[in-house]
Each structure stands twice: as structure tokens, then as C-alpha cells.
Amino acid sequence: MHVFLVGGAVRDQLLGIEIKDRDYVVLHSTPEEMLKEGFTQVGKDFPVFLHPKTGDEYALARTERKQGTGYTGFTCYAGQDVTLEEDLARRDLTINAMAQSSDDKIVDPYGGQQDLQNKILQHVSPAFSEDPLRVLRVARFAARFHKIGFTIAPETQKLMADIVKGGELQNLSPERVWTETEKALQSDSPHIYFQVLRDCGALAALFPEIDNLYGVPAPKRWHPEIDTGIHTLMVVEQASLLSDSLAFRFACLVHDLGKALTPPSEWPSHKGHGQKGLAVIKKFCKRLKVPNECRDLALIVSEFHTTIHTAFELKASTMVSIMDRCDAWRKPQRFHQMLQCCVADSKGRTGFELLPYPTADYMWEAFQEALKVDIQAIIKAGFKGAEIKQELNQQRIQLVQAFKQQHSQ
């Protein structure tokens, strides 16, 4: 039995990045021998085992042959005669196709170290085209390593475009699409993920709601970048600078989906696009099985972001109504996230990136004032039933009104 550390752990070690997961490949062994050594088998389609003490994954060296469609249409062979080079050959990118022996020697048959030096994401072999999930994986790695200068090899980009043209992406399950997208959204440069997918045609195939925003103009006065698709990715880029929250970044991604529904005759105006976007977001989230936390924040951002932008002109009653409809009293953190999404929306415009956006702080400070109402005092004063809510609302409006007057002085 020969054991090698493989894949991302070897890559990240060479890049000087913290290793999160360690995966191992085992040569010249059998499932029976692994079980005898105390490992627990978890892979049904191919032999993968968990180490009895560390819980790390150990997979028998294997080869794969494409038999059907999609990313599951493979038959695996994990005989004792499979070599390390054969196992590494089935991996997606050269930088992921390296191994390290127990005495720390790097096994690199496909030039991964050279590509790390050159900062190139390059496929290992033409077999790359057999797995459509690799389009998303490459886009995700591009997003993860963009800040340290990595780019995709032109030949790999061509293979990605060919996979898209072949219609193979339609065989990906919503769960796999979301898993890769979730990881990409939590990377250093999530906007790059969507840009790479657009460049190879995958955005239209997997995320038509986002792709539909390209070519839709906005008023040049407010949006010097004009194109709503470009604006969307600029907002996602700003979001990544403000928070690492998945829900926050997702909400920023889908905040303007309603603009794709504006009739061209009304361009570049997009009245009511926030409301129009609600149904689109719900359908998008249902299709990809997006977590409820992401969906719920996205919905209130879509509905209220344009109104929040005008907060200084709003009546106190309108401001309290927005707090109410956002359920800010029970979910203040989510309300704060919604306001921060408005910051990303404002900064995600050409020339506005460094400009302040005091509106979010203004709205948050008004909310802090509204929270000062003493509910117990209202009950003690004799208000009952629906009267309590009415009095509570009235006192909140009065406090916000006082805040507005003080702020305007």
C-alpha cells in the first residue's frame, strides 16, 4: 500500500495557502484491505474511505471512462494495477493533478508546478470535456485565484465553450450547480466566476436571469457603465469588499433581475423593477434550491433598494413602514445587511466606487431611534389588542420624525 497526498492540498501548500482539506490516493490496495485497516467506506460508485482517526478521505487510485451523459456518466476502475499517473490524469486542472509522497517528494507528471509559476489554469487532458461540471469548477478557481493573478489558458477556455455548445450543462443537477456557485460567491473575487461563465456561454445556459441583464441600458447619469449586466458584476465585486456573508453576496447578485423585464420602449428607465424582480428571484431560488436565508434577504433587497436610495426624502411614516415590512424588529441583522446591499449597489457604478453612501447609516440610525419605544409602557398605559400595535407604530413614527428634524438642522 502506497499513500500520496493529492489535489488541492498539494496545490495550496505550494502556493503558501492554508490547507483546509487533505485528500489522499492509495495505490496497490483493495477495499478489503482498507476495511481491514479500520477505514470506513463511503463511496458507492468508487472506493473512497475515511481514515479511522483523522476522518480524511482516502481513495483507491482509479481510472474513469465516459459511458453516458453528464458528470455521472462514468465507469470507474480501481484495480491494484492503476498507476499514480493514471489517477492524476483524470483530474481537471494541472495545478490539481499533483501528488506528494510520504517523504515530501512532489509527483507532477502534467506540469502543475510550472502552471502554478505561470499562474495559468490549464486542463490536464482532452478528457476534461467529458465532465460538464468542470466548466463551473474552472470558473470557481478563476474567482478564487484572480487576486493573485491567475488566468485561464485559451485552449481550456475553448474546451469550456465547446462543452456549453454541446448542451452538456443541461445534465448538471441544480444541487451541483448551486454547490459550485456557493463556493464561488464566498471566494475573493466572486464577480470573476460569473464573468468567466459569460465568456464561455455558460451564464446563458445556467443563469439566464443574470445573462438577460446584459444589453439592458440604465440612465447614463446614474449608471455611467450603462449596461445592467456590467453593473450587476460591479455590485458583486463591491459586495465582496463589504462582507463575506453568502446571503449578502447572493442578494447583491440578484438585486436588479427585474430590469430584464422592462419593455425596451421604456428604456433606460426601469420603474418598479424591484417589485418585478420578486417573482424572478423566487423562481431562480426554487430552481437552484438556494437556501432560504439567501432568498429572503434577496427579496427584501430587490423590493426596497430603490426606495432606500431616496431615504433622505422619505416621510417618517414611510421609513417605519419599510422597517415593518422588512421585519426589522425581529431581524435587525438582516435589515442591516439589506442596507449594506444598498451600499454595494451605489458603489457598483463606474466612478462611484470610492464615493460615500451616507443613506445606509441614516436609515440605520433612524431604526435605532425607533427601537427606543417602550412596549411595556404602552401596555401599562392601558392599550389593548390592536391598539397596542397602532400606538407602537405611532410612537416609532414620532421618534423617527424627531430624528429627521434633528438631522436636517
Secondary structure, DSSP 4 states (H G I P E B T S, - for coil): -EEEEETHHHHHHHHTPPP---EEEEES--HHHHHHTT-EE--SSS-EEE-TTT--EEEE--EEEE-SSTTT-EEEE--TT--HHHHHHTSSBGGGS-EE-TT-PEE-TT-HHHHHHHTEE-BSSGGGGG-THHHHHHHHHHHHHGGGT-EE-HHHHHHHHHHHHTTGGGGS-HHHHHHHHHHHHTSS-HHHHHHHHHHHTHHHHH-HHHHTTTT-B--TTT-TT-BHHHHHHHHHHHHHHH---HHHHHHHHHTTGGGGGS-GGGTT--TTHHHHHHHHHHHHHHHHT--HHHHHHHHHHHHHHHHHTTGGGS-HHHHHHHHHHTTTTT-HHHHHHHHHHHHHHHHSSTTTTTS--HHHHHHHHHHHHHTT--HHHHHHTT--THHHHHHHHHHHHHHHHHHHHHHH-
